[in-house]
Amino acid sequence: MALGSTATGFGIRWHPSPYLLLGGLFWLLMSLAYWRVPICCDFGQHAAVVERLRDDLLHPRHPMADLPGDGSAYYSPYAVAQALLAKATGLAGWQVVKLSGPLNLLVLLTGIARFVRVLTPRPWAPVLALFAMVLLWGTRMAWWSGYLGLMSMTGNLGYPSTFGIALMFWAWAWAGSLARASRSVWPYAGLGALCGLILLIHPITSVAAVIGVIAFALPRFRTPLRWALTGLAALAVATTWPYFNPLDLVGDESVDWIHRQLYVDMPQRFWLAALGLPALFVRWRRDRKDPLVLMFALDCAVVGYGWLSGHYTYGRILGLTLVPLQFALAIELTAPRNWGNRRAALAGATALGAFVGFFQIQAGAVVPRTLDPIGFDQPPRWPSYAWAAAHMDRGDVVLTDGYRPMRSLPAFGVNLLAPAWPDASLEESVRNRRLREVREYLDPLSTPAARAAVVKRHHVRWLLVAPYQRLPAEAVVVSWSAQTGEVLARVGPRATGASHAHAHAS
């Protein structure tokens, strides 16, 4: 019987788990690392989505152009929640996306802990699973939305893909708990609703999420009607969302050409994760229906289908295909001592692999250049285009073909003449025609009449050109970037009466 202070509970000492301590430190470190990386890559696209929803929550325009946005898959529940936050606080879209990073990471870390607890009670397993997930990739950069190595995390923590993956871990944990014991029907429906939400937030992540649920459901498929309810609930949630129907994306080939590069140099990008194969083999020997084994096999089948069919978008789950390998390895290495020679050798190989992965690819994510004695690769540091956006009004149309400005400027609430990425709300033929018009306008052989027709047809107000590009005679220079040499000029009826202040841009 407890006596003295312990009888009241005041003398009981709280012992935080290793994952709570190390996961908390990881959250702080990665939040700071993410915050220091400027807008780059797909960030501007997601910030633009928030801006469009903030302008018109019920009928948002196209994320990047002055066009209708009906049917755009970017207008997910996640984006709507971000827009509501922006409306309530007055924050800009890019600020909301930045603030979403630490929140997404928190949901991700708790989801990982819950999922690993379903697989094993070992207290150090989630710690090793986390560090295997962020370090054991390869020795060639794998920077893509939905890839959660340390380096790519610095760019995509605020993206819908990260939040979708975080919810995926929670869905897997939920499925694992349901597979252990038969319960009432409502938890099955709840799991289905969560899967439907993931489908709306990031459709390709939902493929991996459903595979994980199936991997837990198949070995103990005693209650098929309840698991069928899970599928029906997911379908109901996904198809009743008013902004778009995710089932319309099935068979869409508009972005397959972008994702073909995911299949290039796969061994170099992912070979360190193969350290988990022995651990996965041990699990298969113990249980032919082990959920991590089934998950890995089904993931590989989907990736293989993407390659053989030419639907390369399915390659987006490559990063999640590594999770069964990484987590099986973490669970195997946290087994109680005494270890045999094979497990000790696996531990040594894992430590060496983590060392190689960190110093070859991932270190620059958390080691700033000022503290870097070696010269690690650093996350992208794109120039800011706030200097150009400061001259523009919301909704203005800008003509540019620069890779970086096309992906950054929409974050500030302005429109491109030609969107950088395909979108379900816009026919690809229309986007390609607009891209041709941009090229024709910037062609040194274009005529003033042809350029004026483009400006009038699309209500173009601004022109942003690189230092090596010719500035049309009718354009009026407004500003330029000392960092990149890019020039911002006004075009259209109001672009008269001013001088070309820097001929060096011609």
Salt bridges, closest charged atoms under 4 A:
GLU51 OE1 - ARG54 NH2 3.17
GLU51 OE1 - ARG394 NH2 2.67
ASP55 OD1 - ARG394 NH2 2.86
ASP66 OD1 - ARG61 NH2 3.06
ASP256 OD2 - HIS311 ND1 3.16
ASP265 OD2 - ARG140 NE 3.14
ASP290 OD1 - ARG283 NH2 2.89
GLU332 OE1 - ARG286 NH2 3.60
GLU332 OE2 - ARG343 NH2 2.63
ASP372 OD2 - ARG369 NH1 3.41
ASP396 OD1 - ARG461 NH1 3.65
GLU428 OE2 - ARG431 NH2 2.78
GLU437 OE2 - ARG457 NH2 2.51
GLU437 OE1 - HIS458 NE2 2.83
GLU474 OE2 - ARG451 NE 2.76
